[in-house]
Amino acid sequence: MLNLIFHRMNNIVENIIRFWSKPVFFLRNKKEKWGLIIFLALYIPLFLLVFQPFGVNNYDPTHAIRMEFVIAAIAFGIVNFITLFIFEFAITPYFF
């Protein structure tokens, strides 16, 4: 009985190791890279505007979103766009 349990656990561990050892085919062409860059450049500012994490509004129910916060969120999206663009198209092809 104990031998059967050990054999099953060994099989499960081997399957997990085999699964995580496979190569991942992600961001292999320009279309996938542009999709990721544009998605993150739009998603992150929208997330900041909608959910306002990190105590941005200090849980005030009468809080209105100020223009400074909108501009900061958009600027953060632009910085993400530029950083991801440089990483995916300038750094990654030459080093990885």
N, C-alpha and C positions, 0 to 999 in steps of 0.2 A: 504494500500500500504506500509506504513512504517512498519507495523507489519510483512508483508511478507518478507521485506528486513532484518529485525531483525532476523526472524526465519531462513532465509537462512544463514546469517552470523553465527548464533549460530550453525547450522549444520556443516558448514565448520570448525569452531573452534573445535567442538567435534571430527570431523574426523581427524583433525591434531593431537589433543591430543591422540586419540586412536592409530594413526599410530606411534607416537613417544614413546608411552608407551609399545610397543611390545618389547620382548627381542630380542637382536641381536645375531645371531649364527655366530660368526666369531672367527677364531683361536681356534677351539674346539679340533683339533687333531694335531698330530705332523707334518703331511704332510702340512697342511695349515701354521703352524708356520714356518717350514723350507722354504716354498715357499716365505713367506713375508721376512724372513731374507735374503735369497739369492737375491731376487729381489732388495731390498733396498741397499744391499751391492754392487751390480753391477750398479744399476741405478744412485745413487748419484755421484760416481766418473765420470761416463760417462757424466752426466749432467754438472758437473763442467768443464770437458774437452771440451765439445762441445760448450756450451753457455758462459762459462767464466763470470759468474755473479760477481757483486760487484767490477767492475772496474779492473778486474785482468789484462787485457791487455791495459787498458787506451785508448781503441778505436783506436789503431794503426793499419792501414790496412796492414802494412808490418810485423806485429807481428808473430813470430813463437813460437809454444808451446815449452817451455824449459823442460828439463828432470826433473828439480827440481819440477816444477808444476805437472808433471805426477806422480812423486813419492809421492808428498803431497796428491794428489787426491786418489791414491791407498791406502795410509796410512789412509786417512779419511774413505775409504770404509772398511778397516780392523777394525778400531775402531768401526764403526757402526755395523759390523758383531758381534764382541765380545760383545758389549753392548746389542744388541738385543738378542743374544744367552743367556746371563746371565739373562736378564729380563724375557724372555719367558720360559726358562727351569729351572731357579733356584729361581727366586723371585715370579713370578706369581702363580705357583702351590701351594705355601705355604701361600700366603697372600690373594689371590683373588679366 
